[in-house]
Amino acid sequence: METYTAMRQFADSWGLLGMTLFFIGALLFAFRPGSKASAEEAARIPLKDD
């Protein structure tokens, strides 16, 4: 089996699953119940006058 074929099969199966799980995890992290206050604070950082 060629290296390209093996890597292509891995990317088609496990790579796609891994990226999907990472995306779902990022969504859950961004929209968790306690993140609104920290997100609003981070959004105000560029507007602060030192």
PDB file of N, H, CA, C and O in Angstrom:
ATOM      1  N   MET A   1       0.849  -1.178   0.000  1.00  0.00           N
ATOM      2  CA  MET A   1       0.000   0.000   0.000  1.00  0.00           C
ATOM      3  C   MET A   1       0.894   1.241   0.000  1.00  0.00           C
ATOM      4  O   MET A   1       1.845   1.337   0.776  1.00  0.00           O
ATOM      5  N   GLU A   2       0.583   2.152  -0.851  1.00  0.00           N
ATOM      6  H   GLU A   2      -0.190   2.074  -1.481  1.00  0.00           H
ATOM      7  CA  GLU A   2       1.369   3.379  -0.938  1.00  0.00           C
ATOM      8  C   GLU A   2       1.083   4.288   0.253  1.00  0.00           C
ATOM      9  O   GLU A   2       0.029   4.202   0.883  1.00  0.00           O
ATOM     10  N   THR A   3       2.030   5.145   0.542  1.00  0.00           N
ATOM     11  H   THR A   3       2.886   5.215   0.031  1.00  0.00           H
ATOM     12  CA  THR A   3       1.871   6.074   1.662  1.00  0.00           C
ATOM     13  C   THR A   3       0.700   7.017   1.421  1.00  0.00           C
ATOM     14  O   THR A   3      -0.086   7.281   2.330  1.00  0.00           O
ATOM     15  N   TYR A   4       0.584   7.522   0.201  1.00  0.00           N
ATOM     16  H   TYR A   4       1.222   7.307  -0.538  1.00  0.00           H
ATOM     17  CA  TYR A   4      -0.512   8.444  -0.117  1.00  0.00           C
ATOM     18  C   TYR A   4      -1.869   7.785   0.100  1.00  0.00           C
ATOM     19  O   TYR A   4      -2.775   8.392   0.670  1.00  0.00           O
ATOM     20  N   THR A   5      -2.007   6.545  -0.354  1.00  0.00           N
ATOM     21  H   THR A   5      -1.270   6.052  -0.818  1.00  0.00           H
ATOM     22  CA  THR A   5      -3.281   5.839  -0.223  1.00  0.00           C
ATOM     23  C   THR A   5      -3.628   5.613   1.245  1.00  0.00           C
ATOM     24  O   THR A   5      -4.778   5.781   1.650  1.00  0.00           O
ATOM     25  N   ALA A   6      -2.631   5.232   2.034  1.00  0.00           N
ATOM     26  H   ALA A   6      -1.697   5.095   1.705  1.00  0.00           H
ATOM     27  CA  ALA A   6      -2.886   4.998   3.456  1.00  0.00           C
ATOM     28  C   ALA A   6      -3.288   6.283   4.159  1.00  0.00           C
ATOM     29  O   ALA A   6      -4.229   6.288   4.953  1.00  0.00           O
ATOM     30  N   MET A   7      -2.583   7.375   3.874  1.00  0.00           N
ATOM     31  H   MET A   7      -1.819   7.371   3.229  1.00  0.00           H
ATOM     32  CA  MET A   7      -2.922   8.656   4.509  1.00  0.00           C
ATOM     33  C   MET A   7      -4.275   9.159   4.033  1.00  0.00           C
ATOM     34  O   MET A   7      -5.014   9.765   4.810  1.00  0.00           O
ATOM     35  N   ARG A   8      -4.608   8.923   2.790  1.00  0.00           N
ATOM     36  H   ARG A   8      -4.008   8.431   2.159  1.00  0.00           H
ATOM     37  CA  ARG A   8      -5.907   9.337   2.262  1.00  0.00           C
ATOM     38  C   ARG A   8      -7.037   8.580   2.939  1.00  0.00           C
ATOM     39  O   ARG A   8      -8.062   9.171   3.280  1.00  0.00           O
ATOM     40  N   GLN A   9      -6.862   7.295   3.135  1.00  0.00           N
ATOM     41  H   GLN A   9      -6.030   6.815   2.858  1.00  0.00           H
ATOM     42  CA  GLN A   9      -7.893   6.502   3.815  1.00  0.00           C
ATOM     43  C   GLN A   9      -8.035   6.929   5.272  1.00  0.00           C
ATOM     44  O   GLN A   9      -9.149   6.985   5.793  1.00  0.00           O
ATOM     45  N   PHE A  10      -6.921   7.230   5.931  1.00  0.00           N
ATOM     46  H   PHE A  10      -6.016   7.184   5.507  1.00  0.00           H
ATOM     47  CA  PHE A  10      -6.983   7.701   7.311  1.00  0.00           C
ATOM     48  C   PHE A  10      -7.715   9.030   7.398  1.00  0.00           C
ATOM     49  O   PHE A  10      -8.556   9.217   8.277  1.00  0.00           O
ATOM     50  N   ALA A  11      -7.407   9.953   6.498  1.00  0.00           N
ATOM     51  H   ALA A  11      -6.723   9.801   5.784  1.00  0.00           H
ATOM     52  CA  ALA A  11      -8.046  11.267   6.512  1.00  0.00           C
ATOM     53  C   ALA A  11      -9.537  11.159   6.207  1.00  0.00           C
ATOM     54  O   ALA A  11     -10.343  11.900   6.770  1.00  0.00           O
ATOM     55  N   ASP A  12      -9.898  10.252   5.331  1.00  0.00           N
ATOM     56  H   ASP A  12      -9.243   9.650   4.874  1.00  0.00           H
ATOM     57  CA  ASP A  12     -11.312  10.079   4.986  1.00  0.00           C
ATOM     58  C   ASP A  12     -12.126   9.516   6.143  1.00  0.00           C
ATOM     59  O   ASP A  12     -13.319   9.800   6.251  1.00  0.00           O
ATOM     60  N   SER A  13     -11.513   8.735   6.993  1.00  0.00           N
ATOM     61  H   SER A  13     -10.544   8.504   6.906  1.00  0.00           H
ATOM     62  CA  SER A  13     -12.278   8.107   8.064  1.00  0.00           C
ATOM     63  C   SER A  13     -12.011   8.776   9.411  1.00  0.00           C
ATOM     64  O   SER A  13     -12.856   9.528   9.896  1.00  0.00           O
ATOM     65  N   TRP A  14     -10.873   8.522  10.014  1.00  0.00           N
ATOM     66  H   TRP A  14     -10.187   7.911   9.619  1.00  0.00           H
ATOM     67  CA  TRP A  14     -10.578   8.991  11.352  1.00  0.00           C
ATOM     68  C   TRP A  14     -10.286  10.486  11.391  1.00  0.00           C
ATOM     69  O   TRP A  14     -10.604  11.151  12.377  1.00  0.00           O
ATOM     70  N   GLY A  15      -9.694  11.014  10.349  1.00  0.00           N
ATOM     71  H   GLY A  15      -9.435  10.474   9.548  1.00  0.00           H
ATOM     72  CA  GLY A  15      -9.415  12.453  10.313  1.00  0.00           C
ATOM     73  C   GLY A  15     -10.701  13.269  10.326  1.00  0.00           C
ATOM     74  O   GLY A  15     -10.806  14.265  11.042  1.00  0.00           O
ATOM     75  N   LEU A  16     -11.663  12.847   9.540  1.00  0.00           N
ATOM     76  H   LEU A  16     -11.577  12.039   8.958  1.00  0.00           H
ATOM     77  CA  LEU A  16     -12.947  13.548   9.501  1.00  0.00           C
ATOM     78  C   LEU A  16     -13.666  13.449  10.838  1.00  0.00           C
ATOM     79  O   LEU A  16     -14.257  14.424  11.304  1.00  0.00           O
ATOM     80  N   LEU A  17     -13.618  12.287  11.449  1.00  0.00           N
ATOM     81  H   LEU A  17     -13.138  11.495  11.071  1.00  0.00           H
ATOM     82  CA  LEU A  17     -14.242  12.115  12.757  1.00  0.00           C
ATOM     83  C   LEU A  17     -13.570  13.003  13.801  1.00  0.00           C
ATOM     84  O   LEU A  17     -14.247  13.625  14.620  1.00  0.00           O
ATOM     85  N   GLY A  18     -12.249  13.062  13.771  1.00  0.00           N
ATOM     86  H   GLY A  18     -11.699  12.557  13.105  1.00  0.00           H
ATOM     87  CA  GLY A  18     -11.519  13.897  14.718  1.00  0.00           C
ATOM     88  C   GLY A  18     -11.839  15.373  14.556  1.00  0.00           C
ATOM     89  O   GLY A  18     -12.037  16.079  15.545  1.00  0.00           O
ATOM     90  N   MET A  19     -11.892  15.844  13.318  1.00  0.00           N
ATOM     91  H   MET A  19     -11.731  15.270  12.515  1.00  0.00           H
ATOM     92  CA  MET A  19     -12.227  17.256  13.082  1.00  0.00           C
ATOM     93  C   MET A  19     -13.655  17.567  13.499  1.00  0.00           C
ATOM     94  O   MET A  19     -13.924  18.651  14.016  1.00  0.00           O
ATOM     95  N   THR A  20     -14.567  16.639  13.284  1.00  0.00           N
ATOM     96  H   THR A  20     -14.348  15.758  12.864  1.00  0.00           H
ATOM     97  CA  THR A  20     -15.953  16.839  13.683  1.00  0.00           C
ATOM     98  C   THR A  20     -16.074  16.924  15.205  1.00  0.00           C
ATOM     99  O   THR A  20     -16.783  17.785  15.726  1.00  0.00           O
ATOM    100  N   LEU A  21     -15.383  16.034  15.916  1.00  0.00           N
ATOM    101  H   LEU A  21     -14.806  15.334  15.494  1.00  0.00           H
ATOM    102  CA  LEU A  21     -15.421  16.070  17.384  1.00  0.00           C
ATOM    103  C   LEU A  21     -14.781  17.343  17.920  1.00  0.00           C
ATOM    104  O   LEU A  21     -15.264  17.911  18.900  1.00  0.00           O
ATOM    105  N   PHE A  22     -13.704  17.796  17.293  1.00  0.00           N
ATOM    106  H   PHE A  22     -13.313  17.335  16.497  1.00  0.00           H
ATOM    107  CA  PHE A  22     -13.072  19.041  17.717  1.00  0.00           C
ATOM    108  C   PHE A  22     -14.015  20.226  17.506  1.00  0.00           C
ATOM    109  O   PHE A  22     -14.102  21.102  18.367  1.00  0.00           O
ATOM    110  N   PHE A  23     -14.716  20.266  16.384  1.00  0.00           N
ATOM    111  H   PHE A  23     -14.646  19.555  15.685  1.00  0.00           H
ATOM    112  CA  PHE A  23     -15.656  21.342  16.096  1.00  0.00           C
ATOM    113  C   PHE A  23     -16.799  21.360  17.106  1.00  0.00           C
ATOM    114  O   PHE A  23     -17.188  22.424  17.588  1.00  0.00           O
ATOM    115  N   ILE A  24     -17.332  20.198  17.421  1.00  0.00           N
ATOM    116  H   ILE A  24     -17.016  19.334  17.029  1.00  0.00           H
ATOM    117  CA  ILE A  24     -18.416  20.124  18.403  1.00  0.00           C
ATOM    118  C   ILE A  24     -17.916  20.559  19.776  1.00  0.00           C
ATOM    119  O   ILE A  24     -18.627  21.252  20.503  1.00  0.00           O
ATOM    120  N   GLY A  25     -16.710  20.160  20.133  1.00  0.00           N
ATOM    121  H   GLY A  25     -16.132  19.597  19.543  1.00  0.00           H
ATOM    122  CA  GLY A  25     -16.127  20.579  21.406  1.00  0.00           C
ATOM    123  C   GLY A  25     -15.920  22.082  21.462  1.00  0.00           C
ATOM    124  O   GLY A  25     -16.173  22.699  22.497  1.00  0.00           O
ATOM    125  N   ALA A  26     -15.461  22.689  20.363  1.00  0.00           N
ATOM    126  H   ALA A  26     -15.255  22.188  19.522  1.00  0.00           H
ATOM    127  CA  ALA A  26     -15.273  24.139  20.325  1.00  0.00           C
ATOM    128  C   ALA A  26     -16.607  24.866  20.469  1.00  0.00           C
ATOM    129  O   ALA A  26     -16.684  25.894  21.142  1.00  0.00           O
ATOM    130  N   LEU A  27     -17.647  24.343  19.847  1.00  0.00           N
ATOM    131  H   LEU A  27     -17.585  23.508  19.300  1.00  0.00           H
ATOM    132  CA  LEU A  27     -18.978  24.945  19.989  1.00  0.00           C
ATOM    133  C   LEU A  27     -19.477  24.854  21.421  1.00  0.00           C
ATOM    134  O   LEU A  27     -20.006  25.823  21.966  1.00  0.00           O
ATOM    135  N   LEU A  28     -19.309  23.701  22.019  1.00  0.00           N
ATOM    136  H   LEU A  28     -18.880  22.914  21.576  1.00  0.00           H
ATOM    137  CA  LEU A  28     -19.743  23.539  23.414  1.00  0.00           C
ATOM    138  C   LEU A  28     -18.959  24.456  24.343  1.00  0.00           C
ATOM    139  O   LEU A  28     -19.526  25.012  25.284  1.00  0.00           O
ATOM    140  N   PHE A  29     -17.670  24.622  24.095  1.00  0.00           N
ATOM    141  H   PHE A  29     -17.209  24.170  23.331  1.00  0.00           H
ATOM    142  CA  PHE A  29     -16.849  25.504  24.924  1.00  0.00           C
ATOM    143  C   PHE A  29     -17.290  26.961  24.756  1.00  0.00           C
ATOM    144  O   PHE A  29     -17.364  27.699  25.738  1.00  0.00           O
ATOM    145  N   ALA A  30     -17.580  27.375  23.532  1.00  0.00           N
ATOM    146  H   ALA A  30     -17.519  26.775  22.734  1.00  0.00           H
ATOM    147  CA  ALA A  30     -17.950  28.763  23.280  1.00  0.00           C
ATOM    148  C   ALA A  30     -19.337  29.105  23.819  1.00  0.00           C
ATOM    149  O   ALA A  30     -19.567  30.230  24.263  1.00  0.00           O
ATOM    150  N   PHE A  31     -20.250  28.161  23.787  1.00  0.00           N
ATOM    151  H   PHE A  31     -20.063  27.247  23.426  1.00  0.00           H
ATOM    152  CA  PHE A  31     -21.628  28.429  24.189  1.00  0.00           C
ATOM    153  C   PHE A  31     -21.993  27.827  25.537  1.00  0.00           C
ATOM    154  O   PHE A  31     -23.172  27.619  25.821  1.00  0.00           O
ATOM    155  N   ARG A  32     -20.993  27.543  26.375  1.00  0.00           N
ATOM    156  H   ARG A  32     -20.035  27.712  26.145  1.00  0.00           H
ATOM    157  CA  ARG A  32     -21.292  27.008  27.705  1.00  0.00           C
ATOM    158  C   ARG A  32     -21.953  28.100  28.551  1.00  0.00           C
ATOM    159  O   ARG A  32     -21.766  29.285  28.272  1.00  0.00           O
ATOM    160  N   PRO A  33     -22.711  27.731  29.563  1.00  0.00           N
ATOM    161  CA  PRO A  33     -23.476  28.715  30.328  1.00  0.00           C
ATOM    162  C   PRO A  33     -22.642  29.806  31.005  1.00  0.00           C
ATOM    163  O   PRO A  33     -23.113  30.940  31.087  1.00  0.00           O
ATOM    164  N   GLY A  34     -21.453  29.533  31.484  1.00  0.00           N
ATOM    165  H   GLY A  34     -21.070  28.611  31.418  1.00  0.00           H
ATOM    166  CA  GLY A  34     -20.690  30.523  32.226  1.00  0.00           C
ATOM    167  C   GLY A  34     -19.759  31.388  31.397  1.00  0.00           C
ATOM    168  O   GLY A  34     -18.988  32.164  31.960  1.00  0.00           O
ATOM    169  N   SER A  35     -19.808  31.278  30.087  1.00  0.00           N
ATOM    170  H   SER A  35     -20.434  30.647  29.630  1.00  0.00           H
ATOM    171  CA  SER A  35     -18.817  31.974  29.270  1.00  0.00           C
ATOM    172  C   SER A  35     -19.235  33.376  28.826  1.00  0.00           C
ATOM    173  O   SER A  35     -18.421  34.096  28.249  1.00  0.00           O
ATOM    174  N   LYS A  36     -20.456  33.774  29.075  1.00  0.00           N
ATOM    175  H   LYS A  36     -21.117  33.189  29.544  1.00  0.00           H
ATOM    176  CA  LYS A  36     -20.921  35.068  28.576  1.00  0.00           C
ATOM    177  C   LYS A  36     -20.168  36.228  29.216  1.00  0.00           C
ATOM    178  O   LYS A  36     -19.790  37.171  28.520  1.00  0.00           O
ATOM    179  N   ALA A  37     -19.949  36.180  30.497  1.00  0.00           N
ATOM    180  H   ALA A  37     -20.256  35.414  31.062  1.00  0.00           H
ATOM    181  CA  ALA A  37     -19.255  37.282  31.181  1.00  0.00           C
ATOM    182  C   ALA A  37     -17.815  37.413  30.714  1.00  0.00           C
ATOM    183  O   ALA A  37     -17.342  38.524  30.475  1.00  0.00           O
ATOM    184  N   SER A  38     -17.116  36.302  30.583  1.00  0.00           N
ATOM    185  H   SER A  38     -17.500  35.399  30.777  1.00  0.00           H
ATOM    186  CA  SER A  38     -15.724  36.377  30.132  1.00  0.00           C
ATOM    187  C   SER A  38     -15.635  36.806  28.670  1.00  0.00           C
ATOM    188  O   SER A  38     -14.681  37.489  28.294  1.00  0.00           O
ATOM    189  N   ALA A  39     -16.595  36.428  27.841  1.00  0.00           N
ATOM    190  H   ALA A  39     -17.370  35.873  28.146  1.00  0.00           H
ATOM    191  CA  ALA A  39     -16.596  36.843  26.443  1.00  0.00           C
ATOM    192  C   ALA A  39     -16.857  38.343  26.326  1.00  0.00           C
ATOM    193  O   ALA A  39     -16.236  39.015  25.503  1.00  0.00           O
ATOM    194  N   GLU A  40     -17.761  38.868  27.135  1.00  0.00           N
ATOM    195  H   GLU A  40     -18.265  38.322  27.803  1.00  0.00           H
ATOM    196  CA  GLU A  40     -18.020  40.308  27.100  1.00  0.00           C
ATOM    197  C   GLU A  40     -16.812  41.104  27.587  1.00  0.00           C
ATOM    198  O   GLU A  40     -16.502  42.166  27.047  1.00  0.00           O
ATOM    199  N   GLU A  41     -16.137  40.590  28.604  1.00  0.00           N
ATOM    200  H   GLU A  41     -16.389  39.728  29.043  1.00  0.00           H
ATOM    201  CA  GLU A  41     -14.936  41.262  29.108  1.00  0.00           C
ATOM    202  C   GLU A  41     -13.829  41.254  28.051  1.00  0.00           C
ATOM    203  O   GLU A  41     -13.142  42.259  27.863  1.00  0.00           O
ATOM    204  N   ALA A  42     -13.660  40.154  27.380  1.00  0.00           N
ATOM    205  H   ALA A  42     -14.218  39.338  27.533  1.00  0.00           H
ATOM    206  CA  ALA A  42     -12.636  40.062  26.329  1.00  0.00           C
ATOM    207  C   ALA A  42     -12.984  40.965  25.142  1.00  0.00           C
ATOM    208  O   ALA A  42     -12.087  41.483  24.477  1.00  0.00           O
ATOM    209  N   ALA A  43     -14.260  41.155  24.877  1.00  0.00           N
ATOM    210  H   ALA A  43     -14.989  40.735  25.418  1.00  0.00           H
ATOM    211  CA  ALA A  43     -14.670  42.013  23.765  1.00  0.00           C
ATOM    212  C   ALA A  43     -14.391  43.491  24.061  1.00  0.00           C
ATOM    213  O   ALA A  43     -14.239  44.287  23.134  1.00  0.00           O
ATOM    214  N   ARG A  44     -14.322  43.864  25.342  1.00  0.00           N
ATOM    215  H   ARG A  44     -14.445  43.218  26.095  1.00  0.00           H
ATOM    216  CA  ARG A  44     -14.071  45.259  25.702  1.00  0.00           C
ATOM    217  C   ARG A  44     -12.584  45.607  25.774  1.00  0.00           C
ATOM    218  O   ARG A  44     -12.251  46.784  25.912  1.00  0.00           O
ATOM    219  N   ILE A  45     -11.695  44.647  25.688  1.00  0.00           N
ATOM    220  H   ILE A  45     -11.966  43.691  25.576  1.00  0.00           H
ATOM    221  CA  ILE A  45     -10.249  44.885  25.829  1.00  0.00           C
ATOM    222  C   ILE A  45      -9.739  45.933  24.832  1.00  0.00           C
ATOM    223  O   ILE A  45      -9.001  46.825  25.250  1.00  0.00           O
ATOM    224  N   PRO A  46     -10.086  45.878  23.549  1.00  0.00           N
ATOM    225  CA  PRO A  46      -9.545  46.881  22.614  1.00  0.00           C
ATOM    226  C   PRO A  46     -10.055  48.295  22.886  1.00  0.00           C
ATOM    227  O   PRO A  46      -9.442  49.263  22.437  1.00  0.00           O
ATOM    228  N   LEU A  47     -11.148  48.428  23.601  1.00  0.00           N
ATOM    229  H   LEU A  47     -11.646  47.641  23.966  1.00  0.00           H
ATOM    230  CA  LEU A  47     -11.742  49.741  23.833  1.00  0.00           C
ATOM    231  C   LEU A  47     -11.271  50.393  25.133  1.00  0.00           C
ATOM    232  O   LEU A  47     -11.612  51.543  25.409  1.00  0.00           O
ATOM    233  N   LYS A  48     -10.495  49.669  25.925  1.00  0.00           N
ATOM    234  H   LYS A  48     -10.217  48.735  25.701  1.00  0.00           H
ATOM    235  CA  LYS A  48     -10.018  50.226  27.202  1.00  0.00           C
ATOM    236  C   LYS A  48      -8.971  51.298  26.962  1.00  0.00           C
ATOM    237  O   LYS A  48      -8.096  51.154  26.109  1.00  0.00           O
ATOM    238  N   ASP A  49      -9.073  52.369  27.726  1.00  0.00           N
ATOM    239  H   ASP A  49      -9.784  52.486  28.419  1.00  0.00           H
ATOM    240  CA  ASP A  49      -8.046  53.414  27.693  1.00  0.00           C
ATOM    241  C   ASP A  49      -7.152  53.234  28.894  1.00  0.00           C
ATOM    242  O   ASP A  49      -7.614  53.275  30.035  1.00  0.00           O
ATOM    243  N   ASP A  50      -5.870  53.033  28.642  1.00  0.00           N
ATOM    244  H   ASP A  50      -5.495  53.000  27.715  1.00  0.00           H
ATOM    245  CA  ASP A  50      -4.926  52.829  29.744  1.00  0.00           C
ATOM    246  C   ASP A  50      -4.429  54.139  30.297  1.00  0.00           C
ATOM    247  O   ASP A  50      -3.626  54.150  31.230  1.00  0.00           O
TER     248      ASP A  50
END
